[in-house]
């Protein structure tokens, strides 16, 4: 990495030059630097709305960058150790879909764990690729899906040598890491691409004590959610390419769905955040790791909770652990994770990332302080004292292995009928059902609906999980393939 060059911010600098020129706008956006929408100025400030501008020659164009955006992407590639990088303004959803659509066409096979984010399966609906799912192992105590074991992936590869790619989650929301280097080598051994969903792994590129990142492991593409641990604005992301990829073809794929009105606020935030990480990432994420470690120790000292870490590593399904993740098992105080999530927000004004059936996740990042950690620890101690119940074990897992009857695309576009959810057992689902976050489908198009899955959905609804996916707003009905 060229640290001297990393001090540059080509997009932000170009915007600042443009702002000082006081150009009269007869282009979009229609608020005209905020003059047409004073309430927007009051919300965001004059400087912010003043650089919410349209693509033009001095500012380049994200769909075909030739100047400042191109320079910014080259700096991202240098900072992340990639052959090429794309700035993405459609969230990491667009980055994930860019990977899948670049690797697969209709009828192609792709090997992937079933506990992927919905964006990956959405990409299969769009392109018609055929998923070869690998069911992850599950930690029966914590109820969380684990990483991909080499033996399971090798078996899938041997049985599907015509697959085009292996898709890998690393790290998971819960901090679980697979043996990424070995998985990439396995993919390349069979002439497949290695695609890595690194939505929760921006920080892995900037601290030597953290698990290996996708580009260092030799991956072909990686979707990196800069707005999560990287500090950029929500919805901004990057897509990294390795040496084996044709960047011009990938650009064409991205432009199939990417907006032609890219937000300069998002792109400038990526530009500034990349500089910040390149210059200060090592020390910043060392601090994040220390905060998370302190939080784990303090929470485990309360009793009843289990904030897990590197002790889970087993060399296989948990090859490594991302110590910046603060995931806490809550069921031993008799409360579901989502119940603790709600109590933290409603009673203590603490907003954590998510709560599921058994766990909560507090996202620790470069913006956190020790006093924030102490407030969270104190609230969790309070919740145990005031709200703990007798322990009941209704569900042992956040993941239920699906029965796949047809491809996601075929199921999504097939003739369907709507039935009350309790009458759908044995039928093939034609839509998604998931708790969000984390956005991992409980049901995806093409999967058989079982009583176990319906019971899980009903339990999650009862506990207060935020459910989404089906046409039915209250998830009382499901769309199924017509018999």
Helices and strands as residue ranges (DSSP letters): G 5-7, H 10-21, H 38-44, H 46-50, G 57-59, G 62-64, H 68-80, E 84-88, H 91-103, E 109-113, H 118-127, E 130-134, E 138-139, E 144-145, H 150-159, E 165-169, E 176-177, H 180-189, E 193-198, G 202-206, E 221-224, H 226-229, E 237-241, H 247-257, H 264-302, E 306-307, G 310-312, E 320-321, E 325-329, G 331-333, H 337-348, E 354-355, E 359-363, H 370-387, H 408-413, E 416-420, G 421-423, E 433-435, E 441-443, H 451-463, E 467-468, E 477-481
